[in-house]
C-alpha cells in the first residue's frame, strides 16, 4: 500500500503543471458551470477557486516554498469560504484580496524559478508559460477588483456583473482584445488597464523568445 501511495503521489507531482493548468482553465469556465448546474453561483465560484489553490500548491518543491504556499493557501481558502456566508463584508473581502494576491504572486515566482531550471524543451516547459499566463490574468483580476472596492465608480460595468467580471476584464486586457463591454473610467483603473496591456504583450514576446532559444540549444 505504501508503494502504491508513493507511486500515485509521484504521478501527481510529475503532472503538476497539467493539473494546475486544468484547474485554472476550469476556473475561467465558472459562468458555464453556474448555468448548467443546480448549485448557487457562490458555491460554484468557491469550489472552482479552491481547486485552483489546491492544484497550484503542488508546484512548490522546496520545503520552504511548500510551507509558505500552504500557510498562505490555508488563509486564502479560509477567506473565500468565509466570504461565501458573509458576501457583504468589506473586511473579509479585503482579507481575501490580500491573501489571494500574495498566494498567486508566490505561485508565479515558484513557476518562474522552476522554468528557468529547465534546459530542454519538454511538456513541462510548454505547459508552464501557459499556466503563468493564467496566473497573470488572475492577479490582474485581483487588482481590478481591489480598485472597484476602493472606488465603485472606477468602471462602467454591464448589468448583473459579479466579481468574476473583473477577471474576465483582466484577460481581455492582457490579450488587448477590448470588446468595450467593461470600460475603465477612473484614472487608476485606466492606468492599470494600460499596464496589463503592456505586460501581456511583453509576456508573449519574452515567452516566444525563450522558447525559440531553448529549442535552438536543444538542436
C-alpha positions in Angstrom: 0.0 0.0 0.0 2.8 2.4 0.8 4.5 1.6 -2.5 1.2 2.3 -4.4 0.7 5.6 -2.5 4.2 6.7 -3.3 3.8 5.8 -7.0 0.4 7.7 -7.1 1.9 10.7 -5.4 4.9 10.7 -7.8 2.4 10.5 -10.7 0.6 13.5 -9.4 3.7 15.6 -8.8 5.1 14.7 -12.3 1.9 16.1 -13.8 1.6 19.1 -11.5 1.8 21.6 -14.3 -1.1 19.9 -16.2 -3.2 19.6 -13.1 -2.7 23.2 -12.2 -3.4 24.3 -15.8 -6.7 22.3 -16.0 -7.8 23.7 -12.7 -7.1 27.3 -13.8 -8.9 26.8 -17.1 -11.8 25.3 -15.1 -12.0 28.5 -13.0 -12.4 30.5 -16.2 -15.4 28.3 -17.1 -17.2 29.2 -13.9 -20.1 31.0 -15.6 -20.8 27.9 -17.7 -20.7 25.8 -14.6 -23.2 28.1 -12.9 -25.5 28.0 -16.0 -25.6 24.2 -16.2 -25.5 23.2 -12.5 -28.2 23.4 -9.8 -25.8 24.9 -7.3 -25.9 28.6 -6.3 -23.3 30.7 -8.1 -21.4 31.4 -4.8 -20.8 27.7 -4.2 -19.6 27.1 -7.8 -17.1 30.1 -7.6 -15.8 29.0 -4.2 -15.4 25.4 -5.3 -13.5 26.3 -8.5 -11.3 28.8 -6.7 -10.5 26.2 -4.1 -9.5 23.7 -6.8 -7.1 26.3 -8.3 -5.4 26.9 -5.0 -5.1 23.2 -4.1 -3.7 22.2 -7.5 -1.3 25.2 -7.7 0.1 24.3 -4.3 1.6 21.2 -6.0 4.1 23.5 -7.8 6.3 24.0 -4.8 9.1 21.5 -4.5 11.3 23.0 -1.7 10.3 22.7 1.9 10.4 26.5 2.5 8.3 27.2 -0.6 5.8 24.5 0.4 5.5 26.0 3.8 4.8 29.5 2.5 2.3 28.3 -0.1 0.5 26.0 2.4 0.2 28.7 5.0 -1.0 31.4 2.6 -3.1 28.9 0.8 -5.0 27.9 4.0 -5.5 31.6 4.9 -6.9 32.2 1.4 -9.2 29.2 1.5 -10.5 30.4 4.9 -11.1 33.8 3.4 -13.1 32.6 0.3 -15.2 30.2 2.4 -15.9 33.0 5.0 -16.9 35.3 2.2 -19.5 32.8 1.0 -21.5 33.3 4.2 -20.6 37.0 4.5 -20.8 38.3 1.0 -21.4 42.0 2.0 -18.5 42.1 4.5 -15.8 44.5 3.3 -13.2 43.4 5.8 -13.5 39.8 4.6 -13.3 40.9 1.0 -10.1 42.9 1.8 -8.7 39.9 3.6 -9.5 37.6 0.6 -8.0 40.0 -1.9 -4.8 40.5 0.1 -4.2 36.7 0.7 -5.1 35.9 -2.9 -2.6 38.4 -4.3 0.1 37.1 -2.0 -0.7 33.5 -2.9 -0.7 33.8 -6.7 2.3 36.0 -6.6 4.1 33.2 -4.8 2.8 30.7 -7.4 4.2 33.0 -10.1 7.6 33.3 -8.5 7.8 29.5 -7.9 6.8 28.8 -11.5 9.4 31.2 -13.0 12.2 29.7 -10.9 11.3 26.2 -12.0 11.0 27.1 -15.7 14.4 28.8 -15.6 16.0 25.5 -14.4 14.6 23.6 -17.4 17.3 23.2 -20.0 15.4 21.5 -22.8 12.0 22.0 -24.4 9.6 19.4 -22.9 6.0 19.2 -21.9 6.6 21.0 -18.6 8.2 23.9 -20.4 5.2 24.2 -22.8 2.6 24.0 -20.0 4.5 26.3 -17.6 4.2 29.5 -19.6 0.5 28.8 -20.3 -0.1 28.4 -16.6 1.9 31.6 -15.9 -0.3 33.5 -18.4 -3.4 32.3 -16.4 -1.8 33.4 -13.2 -1.1 36.8 -14.7 -4.8 37.2 -15.6 -5.9 36.1 -12.2 -3.5 38.6 -10.5 -4.8 41.3 -12.8 -8.4 40.4 -11.8 -7.5 40.8 -8.1 -6.1 44.3 -8.8 -9.2 45.3 -10.8 -11.5 44.0 -8.1 -9.4 46.0 -5.5 -9.7 49.2 -7.5 -13.5 48.7 -7.7 -13.6 48.1 -3.9 -11.8 51.4 -3.3 -13.9 53.4 -5.9 -17.1 51.7 -7.1 -17.3 54.2 -9.9 -13.9 53.1 -11.4 -15.6 51.0 -14.1 -18.7 51.2 -16.3 -19.9 47.7 -15.8 -22.5 45.5 -17.5 -25.8 44.8 -15.8 -25.7 41.8 -13.5 -21.9 41.9 -13.1 -20.2 39.8 -10.5 -16.7 39.5 -9.1 -15.8 37.2 -12.0 -16.3 40.2 -14.4 -13.1 41.7 -13.2 -11.1 38.6 -14.0 -12.8 38.5 -17.4 -11.8 42.1 -18.0 -8.2 41.3 -16.9 -7.8 38.6 -19.5 -9.4 40.9 -22.1 -6.8 43.5 -21.2 -3.7 41.3 -21.3 -4.8 39.9 -24.7 -5.6 43.5 -25.9 -9.0 42.4 -27.3 -11.0 45.2 -25.9 -14.7 44.4 -26.5 -15.9 47.6 -24.8 -18.5 45.9 -22.6 -16.5 46.9 -19.5 -14.9 50.3 -19.6 -12.3 51.8 -17.1 -13.4 55.3 -16.1 -11.2 56.5 -13.3 -7.6 57.3 -13.8 -6.3 54.4 -11.6 -8.4 51.9 -13.5 -7.3 53.3 -16.9 -3.6 53.2 -15.7 -3.8 49.6 -14.5 -5.5 48.6 -17.8 -2.6 50.1 -19.8 -0.1 48.3 -17.6 -1.9 45.0 -18.1 -1.9 45.6 -21.9 1.8 46.2 -21.9 2.7 43.3 -19.6 0.5 40.9 -21.7 2.3 41.8 -24.9 5.8 41.7 -23.4 4.9 38.3 -21.7 4.1 36.7 -25.1 7.2 38.2 -26.7 9.5 37.0 -23.9 8.0 33.5 -23.8 8.3 33.1 -27.5 12.0 34.3 -27.4 12.9 32.0 -24.6 11.1 29.0 -26.2 12.9 29.5 -29.5 16.3 29.9 -27.7 15.9 26.7 -25.7 14.7 24.9 -28.9 17.8 26.0 -30.8 20.1 25.0 -27.9 18.4 21.6 -27.8 19.0 21.1 -31.5 
